[in-house]
Amino acid sequence: MKISPDGKKYLSQVLEKSKVKTLRFYGIQGCCSINLGIVLEDAHPTDEVLTIDGIPLAIDPLVKNELEEVTIHAEEENGEIGLLLIGYVPHCC
């Protein structure tokens, strides 16, 4: 997993304002496979905890393999900034 400069800037600003200082990626059981969820939340006991470019991340083992080649990026659209996971391919039925 990597973080783009825009992603780092955005996440640094978000985490600075938040009581929780960890971005957590977790698995949600869907109809066909595990879907990805992202939240500001402390790591769970089974999570892998990483710091990439100064950003603390917690990764649920259910989604770890899905995120190996992903770059976290921030992008603005219609005046709103949001995260984009470049390289992530969601599963569907």
Backbone as XML, in Angstrom:
<?xml version="1.0"?>
<chain id="A" units="angstrom">
  <residue number="1" name="MET">
    <atom name="N" x="0.847" y="-1.168" z="0.000"/>
    <atom name="CA" x="0.000" y="0.000" z="0.000"/>
    <atom name="C" x="0.892" y="1.230" z="0.000"/>
  </residue>
  <residue number="2" name="LYS">
    <atom name="N" x="0.434" y="2.231" z="-0.764"/>
    <atom name="CA" x="1.146" y="3.502" z="-0.841"/>
    <atom name="C" x="0.149" y="4.633" z="-0.589"/>
  </residue>
  <residue number="3" name="ILE">
    <atom name="N" x="0.681" y="5.814" z="-0.332"/>
    <atom name="CA" x="-0.146" y="7.007" z="-0.171"/>
    <atom name="C" x="0.434" y="8.091" z="-1.068"/>
  </residue>
  <residue number="4" name="SER">
    <atom name="N" x="-0.400" y="8.665" z="-1.924"/>
    <atom name="CA" x="0.054" y="9.752" z="-2.803"/>
    <atom name="C" x="0.266" y="11.016" z="-1.971"/>
  </residue>
  <residue number="5" name="PRO">
    <atom name="N" x="1.007" y="11.995" z="-2.492"/>
    <atom name="CA" x="1.171" y="13.256" z="-1.763"/>
    <atom name="C" x="-0.174" y="13.931" z="-1.443"/>
  </residue>
  <residue number="6" name="ASP">
    <atom name="N" x="-1.117" y="13.910" z="-2.393"/>
    <atom name="CA" x="-2.438" y="14.498" z="-2.130"/>
    <atom name="C" x="-3.191" y="13.705" z="-1.064"/>
  </residue>
  <residue number="7" name="GLY">
    <atom name="N" x="-3.051" y="12.386" z="-1.094"/>
    <atom name="CA" x="-3.689" y="11.547" z="-0.086"/>
    <atom name="C" x="-3.120" y="11.802" z="1.295"/>
  </residue>
  <residue number="8" name="LYS">
    <atom name="N" x="-1.808" y="11.943" z="1.367"/>
    <atom name="CA" x="-1.156" y="12.216" z="2.653"/>
    <atom name="C" x="-1.604" y="13.567" z="3.211"/>
  </residue>
  <residue number="9" name="LYS">
    <atom name="N" x="-1.643" y="14.579" z="2.354"/>
    <atom name="CA" x="-2.049" y="15.913" z="2.800"/>
    <atom name="C" x="-3.475" y="15.895" z="3.347"/>
  </residue>
  <residue number="10" name="TYR">
    <atom name="N" x="-4.378" y="15.275" z="2.613"/>
    <atom name="CA" x="-5.779" y="15.207" z="3.038"/>
    <atom name="C" x="-5.929" y="14.412" z="4.332"/>
  </residue>
  <residue number="11" name="LEU">
    <atom name="N" x="-5.326" y="13.234" z="4.388"/>
    <atom name="CA" x="-5.447" y="12.407" z="5.598"/>
    <atom name="C" x="-4.801" y="13.076" z="6.804"/>
  </residue>
  <residue number="12" name="SER">
    <atom name="N" x="-3.696" y="13.759" z="6.609"/>
    <atom name="CA" x="-3.052" y="14.466" z="7.723"/>
    <atom name="C" x="-3.999" y="15.511" z="8.303"/>
  </residue>
  <residue number="13" name="GLN">
    <atom name="N" x="-4.693" y="16.238" z="7.421"/>
    <atom name="CA" x="-5.650" y="17.247" z="7.878"/>
    <atom name="C" x="-6.823" y="16.609" z="8.606"/>
  </residue>
  <residue number="14" name="VAL">
    <atom name="N" x="-7.345" y="15.517" z="8.071"/>
    <atom name="CA" x="-8.483" y="14.833" z="8.695"/>
    <atom name="C" x="-8.095" y="14.276" z="10.057"/>
  </residue>
  <residue number="15" name="LEU">
    <atom name="N" x="-6.949" y="13.599" z="10.133"/>
    <atom name="CA" x="-6.526" y="12.985" z="11.394"/>
    <atom name="C" x="-6.176" y="14.037" z="12.446"/>
  </residue>
  <residue number="16" name="GLU">
    <atom name="N" x="-5.683" y="15.180" z="12.005"/>
    <atom name="CA" x="-5.346" y="16.255" z="12.948"/>
    <atom name="C" x="-6.593" y="16.745" z="13.687"/>
  </residue>
  <residue number="17" name="LYS">
    <atom name="N" x="-7.740" y="16.756" z="13.004"/>
    <atom name="CA" x="-8.992" y="17.249" z="13.581"/>
    <atom name="C" x="-9.773" y="16.156" z="14.319"/>
  </residue>
  <residue number="18" name="SER">
    <atom name="N" x="-9.363" y="14.916" z="14.164"/>
    <atom name="CA" x="-10.108" y="13.790" z="14.719"/>
    <atom name="C" x="-9.534" y="13.335" z="16.063"/>
  </residue>
  <residue number="19" name="LYS">
    <atom name="N" x="-10.419" y="12.841" z="16.933"/>
    <atom name="CA" x="-9.962" y="12.238" z="18.188"/>
    <atom name="C" x="-9.276" y="10.908" z="17.908"/>
  </residue>
  <residue number="20" name="VAL">
    <atom name="N" x="-9.763" y="10.186" z="16.903"/>
    <atom name="CA" x="-9.168" y="8.907" z="16.497"/>
    <atom name="C" x="-8.078" y="9.204" z="15.486"/>
  </residue>
  <residue number="21" name="LYS">
    <atom name="N" x="-6.937" y="8.593" z="15.642"/>
    <atom name="CA" x="-5.779" y="8.905" z="14.806"/>
    <atom name="C" x="-5.383" y="7.771" z="13.865"/>
  </residue>
  <residue number="22" name="THR">
    <atom name="N" x="-6.304" y="6.840" z="13.607"/>
    <atom name="CA" x="-6.002" y="5.697" z="12.761"/>
    <atom name="C" x="-7.071" y="5.533" z="11.687"/>
  </residue>
  <residue number="23" name="LEU">
    <atom name="N" x="-6.626" y="5.316" z="10.446"/>
    <atom name="CA" x="-7.527" y="4.979" z="9.349"/>
    <atom name="C" x="-7.569" y="3.461" z="9.265"/>
  </residue>
  <residue number="24" name="ARG">
    <atom name="N" x="-8.766" y="2.896" z="9.412"/>
    <atom name="CA" x="-8.907" y="1.435" z="9.468"/>
    <atom name="C" x="-9.631" y="0.916" z="8.237"/>
  </residue>
  <residue number="25" name="PHE">
    <atom name="N" x="-9.046" y="-0.110" z="7.628"/>
    <atom name="CA" x="-9.647" y="-0.825" z="6.509"/>
    <atom name="C" x="-10.143" y="-2.160" z="7.042"/>
  </residue>
  <residue number="26" name="TYR">
    <atom name="N" x="-11.405" y="-2.490" z="6.762"/>
    <atom name="CA" x="-11.975" y="-3.718" z="7.311"/>
    <atom name="C" x="-12.860" y="-4.406" z="6.272"/>
  </residue>
  <residue number="27" name="GLY">
    <atom name="N" x="-13.167" y="-5.663" z="6.542"/>
    <atom name="CA" x="-13.992" y="-6.455" z="5.639"/>
    <atom name="C" x="-15.433" y="-6.505" z="6.082"/>
  </residue>
  <residue number="28" name="ILE">
    <atom name="N" x="-16.329" y="-6.419" z="5.089"/>
    <atom name="CA" x="-17.765" y="-6.532" z="5.307"/>
    <atom name="C" x="-18.247" y="-7.695" z="4.448"/>
  </residue>
  <residue number="29" name="GLN">
    <atom name="N" x="-18.879" y="-8.673" z="5.048"/>
    <atom name="CA" x="-19.359" y="-9.812" z="4.283"/>
    <atom name="C" x="-20.492" y="-9.377" z="3.359"/>
  </residue>
  <residue number="30" name="GLY">
    <atom name="N" x="-20.301" y="-9.555" z="2.058"/>
    <atom name="CA" x="-21.330" y="-9.252" z="1.066"/>
    <atom name="C" x="-21.966" y="-10.534" z="0.566"/>
  </residue>
  <residue number="31" name="CYS">
    <atom name="N" x="-22.792" y="-10.414" z="-0.448"/>
    <atom name="CA" x="-23.495" y="-11.596" z="-0.962"/>
    <atom name="C" x="-22.546" y="-12.567" z="-1.654"/>
  </residue>
  <residue number="32" name="CYS">
    <atom name="N" x="-21.473" y="-12.051" z="-2.262"/>
    <atom name="CA" x="-20.576" y="-12.924" z="-3.026"/>
    <atom name="C" x="-19.168" y="-13.005" z="-2.449"/>
  </residue>
  <residue number="33" name="SER">
    <atom name="N" x="-18.768" y="-11.985" z="-1.727"/>
    <atom name="CA" x="-17.402" y="-11.951" z="-1.203"/>
    <atom name="C" x="-17.310" y="-10.886" z="-0.112"/>
  </residue>
  <residue number="34" name="ILE">
    <atom name="N" x="-16.095" y="-10.614" z="0.292"/>
    <atom name="CA" x="-15.839" y="-9.596" z="1.301"/>
    <atom name="C" x="-15.732" y="-8.236" z="0.608"/>
  </residue>
  <residue number="35" name="ASN">
    <atom name="N" x="-16.455" y="-7.248" z="1.102"/>
    <atom name="CA" x="-16.369" y="-5.885" z="0.604"/>
    <atom name="C" x="-15.501" y="-5.066" z="1.543"/>
  </residue>
  <residue number="36" name="LEU">
    <atom name="N" x="-14.980" y="-3.970" z="1.039"/>
    <atom name="CA" x="-14.061" y="-3.135" z="1.793"/>
    <atom name="C" x="-14.796" y="-1.993" z="2.476"/>
  </residue>
  <residue number="37" name="GLY">
    <atom name="N" x="-14.484" y="-1.792" z="3.745"/>
    <atom name="CA" x="-14.978" y="-0.646" z="4.490"/>
    <atom name="C" x="-13.798" y="0.153" z="5.007"/>
  </residue>
  <residue number="38" name="ILE">
    <atom name="N" x="-13.973" y="1.473" z="5.128"/>
    <atom name="CA" x="-12.916" y="2.360" z="5.622"/>
    <atom name="C" x="-13.534" y="3.287" z="6.663"/>
  </residue>
  <residue number="39" name="VAL">
    <atom name="N" x="-12.851" y="3.431" z="7.792"/>
    <atom name="CA" x="-13.383" y="4.254" z="8.873"/>
    <atom name="C" x="-12.222" y="4.801" z="9.708"/>
  </residue>
  <residue number="40" name="LEU">
    <atom name="N" x="-12.453" y="5.925" z="10.370"/>
    <atom name="CA" x="-11.518" y="6.393" z="11.384"/>
    <atom name="C" x="-11.868" y="5.644" z="12.660"/>
  </residue>
  <residue number="41" name="GLU">
    <atom name="N" x="-10.987" y="4.741" z="13.061"/>
    <atom name="CA" x="-11.284" y="3.866" z="14.197"/>
    <atom name="C" x="-9.977" y="3.274" z="14.704"/>
  </residue>
  <residue number="42" name="ASP">
    <atom name="N" x="-9.904" y="3.043" z="16.001"/>
    <atom name="CA" x="-8.727" y="2.375" z="16.553"/>
    <atom name="C" x="-8.627" y="0.966" z="16.002"/>
  </residue>
  <residue number="43" name="ALA">
    <atom name="N" x="-7.409" y="0.468" z="15.926"/>
    <atom name="CA" x="-7.156" y="-0.881" z="15.422"/>
    <atom name="C" x="-7.843" y="-1.924" z="16.292"/>
  </residue>
  <residue number="44" name="HIS">
    <atom name="N" x="-8.316" y="-2.983" z="15.657"/>
    <atom name="CA" x="-8.855" y="-4.136" z="16.375"/>
    <atom name="C" x="-7.693" y="-5.074" z="16.687"/>
  </residue>
  <residue number="45" name="PRO">
    <atom name="N" x="-7.861" y="-5.954" z="17.657"/>
    <atom name="CA" x="-6.750" y="-6.819" z="18.077"/>
    <atom name="C" x="-6.139" y="-7.660" z="16.956"/>
  </residue>
  <residue number="46" name="THR">
    <atom name="N" x="-6.921" y="-8.037" z="15.949"/>
    <atom name="CA" x="-6.398" y="-8.887" z="14.872"/>
    <atom name="C" x="-5.856" y="-8.089" z="13.681"/>
  </residue>
  <residue number="47" name="ASP">
    <atom name="N" x="-5.981" y="-6.770" z="13.707"/>
    <atom name="CA" x="-5.523" y="-5.935" z="12.597"/>
    <atom name="C" x="-4.004" y="-5.875" z="12.520"/>
  </residue>
  <residue number="48" name="GLU">
    <atom name="N" x="-3.514" y="-5.687" z="11.310"/>
    <atom name="CA" x="-2.110" y="-5.358" z="11.110"/>
    <atom name="C" x="-2.028" y="-3.837" z="11.182"/>
  </residue>
  <residue number="49" name="VAL">
    <atom name="N" x="-1.126" y="-3.321" z="11.983"/>
    <atom name="CA" x="-0.991" y="-1.882" z="12.157"/>
    <atom name="C" x="0.287" y="-1.424" z="11.449"/>
  </residue>
  <residue number="50" name="LEU">
    <atom name="N" x="0.135" y="-0.435" z="10.562"/>
    <atom name="CA" x="1.247" y="0.099" z="9.787"/>
    <atom name="C" x="1.257" y="1.615" z="9.887"/>
  </residue>
  <residue number="51" name="THR">
    <atom name="N" x="2.396" y="2.198" z="9.627"/>
    <atom name="CA" x="2.481" y="3.640" z="9.447"/>
    <atom name="C" x="3.140" y="3.851" z="8.102"/>
  </residue>
  <residue number="52" name="ILE">
    <atom name="N" x="2.423" y="4.505" z="7.179"/>
    <atom name="CA" x="2.943" y="4.776" z="5.850"/>
    <atom name="C" x="2.971" y="6.289" z="5.672"/>
  </residue>
  <residue number="53" name="ASP">
    <atom name="N" x="4.138" y="6.821" z="5.404"/>
    <atom name="CA" x="4.323" y="8.269" z="5.239"/>
    <atom name="C" x="3.733" y="9.051" z="6.410"/>
  </residue>
  <residue number="54" name="GLY">
    <atom name="N" x="3.866" y="8.511" z="7.606"/>
    <atom name="CA" x="3.388" y="9.193" z="8.805"/>
    <atom name="C" x="1.902" y="9.010" z="9.089"/>
  </residue>
  <residue number="55" name="ILE">
    <atom name="N" x="1.205" y="8.242" z="8.257"/>
    <atom name="CA" x="-0.228" y="8.015" z="8.436"/>
    <atom name="C" x="-0.437" y="6.637" z="9.060"/>
  </residue>
  <residue number="56" name="PRO">
    <atom name="N" x="-1.052" y="6.558" z="10.274"/>
    <atom name="CA" x="-1.303" y="5.276" z="10.911"/>
    <atom name="C" x="-2.494" y="4.558" z="10.253"/>
  </residue>
  <residue number="57" name="LEU">
    <atom name="N" x="-2.274" y="3.300" z="9.892"/>
    <atom name="CA" x="-3.299" y="2.480" z="9.255"/>
    <atom name="C" x="-3.473" y="1.182" z="10.020"/>
  </residue>
  <residue number="58" name="ALA">
    <atom name="N" x="-4.701" y="0.710" z="10.074"/>
    <atom name="CA" x="-5.006" y="-0.605" z="10.627"/>
    <atom name="C" x="-5.705" y="-1.379" z="9.521"/>
  </residue>
  <residue number="59" name="ILE">
    <atom name="N" x="-5.257" y="-2.617" z="9.289"/>
    <atom name="CA" x="-5.801" y="-3.398" z="8.176"/>
    <atom name="C" x="-6.286" y="-4.750" z="8.692"/>
  </residue>
  <residue number="60" name="ASP">
    <atom name="N" x="-7.568" y="-4.980" z="8.511"/>
    <atom name="CA" x="-8.205" y="-6.254" z="8.847"/>
    <atom name="C" x="-7.600" y="-7.334" z="7.946"/>
  </residue>
  <residue number="61" name="PRO">
    <atom name="N" x="-7.218" y="-8.484" z="8.515"/>
    <atom name="CA" x="-6.645" y="-9.556" z="7.701"/>
    <atom name="C" x="-7.548" y="-10.003" z="6.541"/>
  </residue>
  <residue number="62" name="LEU">
    <atom name="N" x="-8.857" y="-9.805" z="6.663"/>
    <atom name="CA" x="-9.775" y="-10.201" z="5.589"/>
    <atom name="C" x="-9.560" y="-9.407" z="4.300"/>
  </residue>
  <residue number="63" name="VAL">
    <atom name="N" x="-9.002" y="-8.199" z="4.404"/>
    <atom name="CA" x="-8.828" y="-7.356" z="3.217"/>
    <atom name="C" x="-7.361" y="-7.042" z="2.905"/>
  </residue>
  <residue number="64" name="LYS">
    <atom name="N" x="-6.456" y="-7.594" z="3.666"/>
    <atom name="CA" x="-5.033" y="-7.280" z="3.496"/>
    <atom name="C" x="-4.556" y="-7.527" z="2.072"/>
  </residue>
  <residue number="65" name="ASN">
    <atom name="N" x="-4.861" y="-8.674" z="1.503"/>
    <atom name="CA" x="-4.399" y="-9.000" z="0.154"/>
    <atom name="C" x="-4.986" y="-8.065" z="-0.895"/>
  </residue>
  <residue number="66" name="GLU">
    <atom name="N" x="-6.185" y="-7.569" z="-0.658"/>
    <atom name="CA" x="-6.854" y="-6.670" z="-1.604"/>
    <atom name="C" x="-6.159" y="-5.309" z="-1.687"/>
  </residue>
  <residue number="67" name="LEU">
    <atom name="N" x="-5.373" y="-4.965" z="-0.674"/>
    <atom name="CA" x="-4.804" y="-3.623" z="-0.575"/>
    <atom name="C" x="-3.317" y="-3.543" z="-0.900"/>
  </residue>
  <residue number="68" name="GLU">
    <atom name="N" x="-2.687" y="-4.666" z="-1.209"/>
    <atom name="CA" x="-1.240" y="-4.671" z="-1.411"/>
    <atom name="C" x="-0.778" y="-3.717" z="-2.503"/>
  </residue>
  <residue number="69" name="GLU">
    <atom name="N" x="-1.504" y="-3.621" z="-3.604"/>
    <atom name="CA" x="-1.100" y="-2.785" z="-4.739"/>
    <atom name="C" x="-1.900" y="-1.487" z="-4.829"/>
  </residue>
  <residue number="70" name="VAL">
    <atom name="N" x="-2.525" y="-1.085" z="-3.749"/>
    <atom name="CA" x="-3.401" y="0.087" z="-3.739"/>
    <atom name="C" x="-2.627" y="1.336" z="-3.326"/>
  </residue>
  <residue number="71" name="THR">
    <atom name="N" x="-2.974" y="2.458" z="-3.968"/>
    <atom name="CA" x="-2.463" y="3.766" z="-3.572"/>
    <atom name="C" x="-3.639" y="4.592" z="-3.076"/>
  </residue>
  <residue number="72" name="ILE">
    <atom name="N" x="-3.520" y="5.107" z="-1.849"/>
    <atom name="CA" x="-4.549" y="5.989" z="-1.294"/>
    <atom name="C" x="-4.306" y="7.387" z="-1.852"/>
  </residue>
  <residue number="73" name="HIS">
    <atom name="N" x="-5.310" y="7.944" z="-2.481"/>
    <atom name="CA" x="-5.196" y="9.248" z="-3.126"/>
    <atom name="C" x="-6.399" y="10.089" z="-2.716"/>
  </residue>
  <residue number="74" name="ALA">
    <atom name="N" x="-6.247" y="11.391" z="-2.708"/>
    <atom name="CA" x="-7.366" y="12.305" z="-2.447"/>
    <atom name="C" x="-7.613" y="13.107" z="-3.709"/>
  </residue>
  <residue number="75" name="GLU">
    <atom name="N" x="-8.885" y="13.302" z="-4.002"/>
    <atom name="CA" x="-9.264" y="14.006" z="-5.218"/>
    <atom name="C" x="-10.459" y="14.901" z="-4.938"/>
  </residue>
  <residue number="76" name="GLU">
    <atom name="N" x="-10.467" y="16.048" z="-5.580"/>
    <atom name="CA" x="-11.580" y="16.979" z="-5.414"/>
    <atom name="C" x="-12.536" y="16.846" z="-6.595"/>
  </residue>
  <residue number="77" name="GLU">
    <atom name="N" x="-13.827" y="16.807" z="-6.260"/>
    <atom name="CA" x="-14.866" y="16.771" z="-7.283"/>
    <atom name="C" x="-16.046" y="17.595" z="-6.799"/>
  </residue>
  <residue number="78" name="ASN">
    <atom name="N" x="-16.462" y="18.546" z="-7.586"/>
    <atom name="CA" x="-17.579" y="19.430" z="-7.236"/>
    <atom name="C" x="-17.387" y="20.100" z="-5.875"/>
  </residue>
  <residue number="79" name="GLY">
    <atom name="N" x="-16.158" y="20.492" z="-5.576"/>
    <atom name="CA" x="-15.872" y="21.194" z="-4.329"/>
    <atom name="C" x="-15.726" y="20.306" z="-3.113"/>
  </residue>
  <residue number="80" name="GLU">
    <atom name="N" x="-15.874" y="19.005" z="-3.273"/>
    <atom name="CA" x="-15.741" y="18.048" z="-2.169"/>
    <atom name="C" x="-14.475" y="17.217" z="-2.368"/>
  </residue>
  <residue number="81" name="ILE">
    <atom name="N" x="-13.725" y="17.013" z="-1.295"/>
    <atom name="CA" x="-12.533" y="16.170" z="-1.360"/>
    <atom name="C" x="-12.859" y="14.812" z="-0.757"/>
  </residue>
  <residue number="82" name="GLY">
    <atom name="N" x="-12.420" y="13.760" z="-1.427"/>
    <atom name="CA" x="-12.649" y="12.417" z="-0.922"/>
    <atom name="C" x="-11.492" y="11.509" z="-1.269"/>
  </residue>
  <residue number="83" name="LEU">
    <atom name="N" x="-11.475" y="10.361" z="-0.633"/>
    <atom name="CA" x="-10.423" y="9.380" z="-0.881"/>
    <atom name="C" x="-10.745" y="8.538" z="-2.105"/>
  </residue>
  <residue number="84" name="LEU">
    <atom name="N" x="-9.701" y="8.199" z="-2.822"/>
    <atom name="CA" x="-9.782" y="7.332" z="-3.980"/>
    <atom name="C" x="-8.734" y="6.243" z="-3.774"/>
  </residue>
  <residue number="85" name="LEU">
    <atom name="N" x="-9.131" y="5.002" z="-3.941"/>
    <atom name="CA" x="-8.180" y="3.891" z="-3.796"/>
    <atom name="C" x="-7.788" y="3.422" z="-5.188"/>
  </residue>
  <residue number="86" name="ILE">
    <atom name="N" x="-6.667" y="3.936" z="-5.666"/>
    <atom name="CA" x="-6.197" y="3.586" z="-6.993"/>
    <atom name="C" x="-5.640" y="2.166" z="-6.965"/>
  </residue>
  <residue number="87" name="GLY">
    <atom name="N" x="-6.150" y="1.324" z="-7.849"/>
    <atom name="CA" x="-5.702" y="-0.061" z="-7.910"/>
    <atom name="C" x="-6.624" y="-1.037" z="-7.197"/>
  </residue>
  <residue number="88" name="TYR">
    <atom name="N" x="-7.591" y="-0.536" z="-6.451"/>
    <atom name="CA" x="-8.544" y="-1.418" z="-5.766"/>
    <atom name="C" x="-9.655" y="-1.803" z="-6.735"/>
  </residue>
  <residue number="89" name="VAL">
    <atom name="N" x="-9.908" y="-3.093" z="-6.819"/>
    <atom name="CA" x="-10.974" y="-3.600" z="-7.683"/>
    <atom name="C" x="-12.007" y="-4.289" z="-6.783"/>
  </residue>
  <residue number="90" name="PRO">
    <atom name="N" x="-13.175" y="-3.659" z="-6.603"/>
    <atom name="CA" x="-14.204" y="-4.284" z="-5.760"/>
    <atom name="C" x="-14.752" y="-5.552" z="-6.423"/>
  </residue>
  <residue number="91" name="HIS">
    <atom name="N" x="-15.175" y="-6.470" z="-5.598"/>
    <atom name="CA" x="-15.764" y="-7.712" z="-6.094"/>
    <atom name="C" x="-17.261" y="-7.523" z="-6.267"/>
  </residue>
  <residue number="92" name="CYS">
    <atom name="N" x="-17.793" y="-8.141" z="-7.296"/>
    <atom name="CA" x="-19.244" y="-8.114" z="-7.462"/>
    <atom name="C" x="-19.703" y="-9.477" z="-7.982"/>
  </residue>
  <residue number="93" name="CYS">
    <atom name="N" x="-20.982" y="-9.701" z="-7.858"/>
    <atom name="CA" x="-21.550" y="-10.993" z="-8.252"/>
    <atom name="C" x="-21.604" y="-11.144" z="-9.761"/>
  </residue>
</chain>
